[in-house]
């Protein structure tokens, strides 16, 4: 298989499905569950937030449909059900305002400070959503944090990892996402420059992720059967480095063009690490169509650039980092490649 044939396959728009599943920002909740009848719009509950008891009047149906915690408090045999009032003294008002914004709009306003993502705010919202049993909100935080990390090419700070490991439960998928952000992005200089400021448990989990085979290394790719037709198209298995000779059945990614032997694919795991999308090229000038697979020639007519590599939070976000015990699964769709 030549580079020209690979490029032709990647441009075939007939391969793009027309019935795509919902985007990642979908909360997993049915819209019919939020307002089952007109009477739901007339019933409100009062939430007293913070030490000063700042009142929030919220439609009861929104709270009970999205949270088992509020469903039990406002419809069960508790005093809150009779008074229709819930007091939460130890919750930050600013954080709860973002929760209310999500309840009514289905999205979280991206938090920034000094032009940079305020990941610590998202971590606090995740911890609050975990406490109040807003599963859809936890998934929305995962989506927003993943998108911000890609859009701004940034990761969490050392102080953020302390919030992550001191205020969020050990089994939270968000921990796996943050570790993968560091494992699959080029963050070696960042880790080196901040010395001992990182949370010790975070560094331990990152070391384990980089040294032990993991499923994220494979499920991030959109794989298809692939067979090189000549020695010019031969590649090595991305995992075990075995040469995949001509006429040898193998598997390759449709997006970043890395290849795997069938044995490694059957194993279901690979090694985590960052890469720059080597193997797949976007032609800048039509005269570069004859560029060989080994690279582009110098000069304007031969310029090509590399595509971004596959990441777990793009290709398998729902499977790896979402929770759907209370909500419908949103499924995975390869977006943003």
Secondary structure, DSSP 8 states (H G I E B T S, - for coil): --HHHHHHHHT-GGGS-SS----TT--S--HHHH-SSGGGGT-EEEEEETTTTEEEEEEHHHHHHHBHHHHHHHHSSSHHHHHTEEEETTS-HHHHHHHHHHHHHSS----EETTEE-HHHHHHHHHHHHHTTBHHHHHHHHHHHHHHHHHHT----HHHHHHHHHHS-TT-HHHHHHHHHHHHS--HHHHHHTGGGS-HHHHHHHHHHHHS-BTHHHHTS-EEEE--SSGGG-EEBTTT--EE-TT--EEEETTT--EE-HHHHHHT-B-------TT-EEESSGGGGG--TT---SSGGG-EEE-----HHHHSHHHHH---SSS----------
